């Protein structure tokens, strides 16, 4: 076989990746977003503009809150009930999984580094067969057909769902969807996203371009795999022939529901109904619902489609009339808007998708009611009255934070009727976008120095875009709001943020935690936006030298006024990330900076049974020269803000999909894109098989990087 010319551009990457990632990751994961102008060119105010406006903060809040309260249940700005009043506790100071923090690792260390007293193993690796007819992985004998029967590439979001003897084992108990410890038992379903592919380290020169692209399409999407173990607290192995096992990929049929279903905006030559679509791409983080389904966010979908350039609304999503990195438009007409009848195909991507792991024959759903943007994920929690509430971040510089509230209420119990009803909760509801208000006008100078009141904090309002499926935006229909959600958020004056990625409610306290990964373009004097109280850094001083941009990111803590359906909230910055040994502009909720683990580029968040925050990172190699990792952060008491590193992933890898089962003494992560900057035959990682040079490879193994799901557990004992 020969390499066709059209495959070669994949090896040519933009010379800079100033945000956080390697150039290879930038090219493949987000289509060189950092090397193009940010799509948000709206005139929306930034925080500094807002707080310096002529209206006082009290008058502004009162007016906005009154407008929002007219369309949904509102609460008073002051004297709101505590979290405990809404069925949440206060958390437990620094309980949960105990360990001695690991040292931060240089970026070229090709090892999974874990605490003393723990061990690790992969549960499943890229290419492991999971469906009937699948074959053991063989790097030199790949095909699209084999890949469609095997675990996909670049695993991201993870979930473990209990599997009982019946059709499913989901009681509907609890406010969130997560099940841990004894709830999991000895049989479960593992669900994983597969975000993107890297042909440069997947294939040698014997694969032609057409074959390679077909394999890559089959390696995207999601996997459902049954896992088993001998008893609780022990590691899992996967079942290759379970009837629950499933692959969802670019050729899988999805149903479209919500306000845009059947709209002319979504109709194509292959689907004149506008209600069916093939495939899902760039599935990043996700969420688990209280009714036992899994959500997956379609993030950088723009990197897979070429548009014809005639509709300026497409540019707001970074879609361009240019050849894509993946080149799928060369194989399937739907990936190019230049082909008659496929002008709308790209608008059928960029949604939250929902899959039922307990029913392998079910058709996954794309929820237009939850908006179209570059979804990171959406973790669902139930409000006091049983409404499903999901928080969502739009992962790009200067983008927004969203909230969805279902119209209907959750039905308890494990009957098929209740589950059928609950699986429709995300099809209709109200969609909001956040407007943040700081309270330290004129004191934020971009250095990261605390204002005089001792905290980066303020108030906020959820601005309505859709109310019970009807448009709340002047001049836009409900279907337009659902398909062009970014433009709708522009219109109501949402607040631009520094790459809002994962945002999740703490199931113990009810507070919400938002990871803002970074923003290299927030620089002093920039026309696009100066530093403000919720994004207070436009530079850092490292070893005495000043570097521009918010390179390390930060974490925001949000407290709703009332329950999770409310329209006002309070916020404060929990962490200004960075390496305190050399970085002067860091903050760890007041915890002594000389006692924390260095952390940069927060991406995914998770929680343990005590309510401690856990953060996985993506891109620490750029601002800190360190491998990415997983970090525990207590949220209460004297330990609040004490960042402690639990593990470090191998060279080039990103830490994804953390699950913290402290009741079982096990932590799970997806190790994504190990050795990303290598080339085939000159690999920079040999994770997870770690075969020595010249060592014969066991069946299914390979001396090269394989994205994998990993379990880390305490040696010799249970943790409960």
Secondary structure, 3 states (H helix, E strand, C coil): CCCCHHHHHHHCCCCCCCCCCCHHHHHHHHCCHHHCCCCCCCCCCCHHHHHCCCCCHHHHHHHHHHHHHCCCCCCCCCCCCCHHHHCCCCCCCCCCCCCCCCCCCECCCCCCEECCCEEEEEEEECCCECCCCCCCCCCCCCCHHHHCCECCCCEEEEEEEECCCCCCCCCCCCCECCCCHHHCCCEEEEEEEECCCCHHHHCCCCCCHHHHHHHHHHHCEEEEEEEECCCCCCCCEECCCCCCCEEECCCCEEEEECCCCCCHHHCCCCCCCCCEEECCCCEEEEEECCCCCEEEEECCHHHHCECCCCCHHHHHHCCECCCCCCCHHHCCHHHECCCCCCCCHHHHCCCEEEECCCCCCCCEEEEHHHCCCCECCCEEEECCCCEEEEEEEECCEEECEEEEEEEEECCCCCCHHHHHHHCCHHHCEEEEEEEEEECCCCCCCCECCCCCCCCCEEEEEEEEEEECCEECCCCCCHHHHHHCHHHHHHHHCCCCEECEEEEEECCCCCCEEEEECCECCCCCCCCCCCCECCECECEEEECCEEEECECCCEEEEEEECCCCCCCEEEEEEEEECECCCCECCCEECCCCHHHCCCECCEEEEEECCCCCEEEEECCHHHHCCECCEEEEECCCHHHCCCEEEEEECCCCCEEEEEEEECCCCEEEEEEECCCCCCECCECCCCCCCCCCCCCCCCCCCCCCCCCEEEEEEECCCCCC
